[in-house]
Amino acid sequence: MREAPPFRTLAERFPVDDLADVLIEGVERRHPAMPDFRLDPNDAADLTAYLKALAP
């Protein structure tokens, strides 16, 4: 989606440590093309660790 910010900049735009809780609770779609999703705690921890690794 052209309007979406690049994934690699997510850690610059949002506190990554807070993101894990959001991902576990579930993300409801923000626009029609975005699916609702929820991650288990291990997957949320892995994703936030990856995002931290991308941050400058």
C-alpha positions in Angstrom: 0.0 0.0 0.0 1.6 3.2 -1.1 0.2 5.3 1.8 1.7 2.9 4.4 5.1 3.9 5.9 8.0 1.5 5.1 8.1 -1.4 7.6 11.7 -0.6 8.4 10.7 2.8 9.9 8.1 1.4 12.3 10.5 1.4 15.3 11.1 5.1 14.6 7.4 5.9 14.6 6.1 3.7 17.5 7.6 2.6 20.8 8.5 -1.0 19.9 8.3 -2.3 23.5 4.6 -1.2 23.5 4.0 -2.8 20.1 4.3 -6.4 21.5 1.3 -5.8 23.8 -0.7 -4.4 20.8 0.2 -7.4 18.6 -0.8 -9.9 21.3 -4.2 -8.1 22.0 -4.9 -8.0 18.3 -4.8 -5.4 15.6 -8.1 -4.5 14.0 -8.0 -3.4 10.4 -7.2 0.2 9.7 -8.3 0.1 6.1 -10.1 -2.4 3.9 -7.0 -4.1 2.5 -5.6 -4.8 6.0 -6.5 -8.0 7.7 -7.3 -8.3 11.4 -4.6 -10.2 13.2 -3.3 -11.3 16.5 0.1 -12.9 17.4 1.0 -15.3 20.2 3.4 -13.9 22.8 6.5 -15.7 21.3 5.8 -14.4 17.8 5.2 -10.8 19.1 8.5 -11.0 21.0 10.3 -12.2 17.8 8.8 -9.5 15.7 9.6 -6.7 18.2 13.2 -8.0 18.5 13.4 -7.9 14.7 12.1 -4.3 14.6 14.6 -3.2 17.2 17.4 -4.7 15.1 16.2 -2.6 12.1 16.3 0.7 14.1 19.3 2.9 13.6 
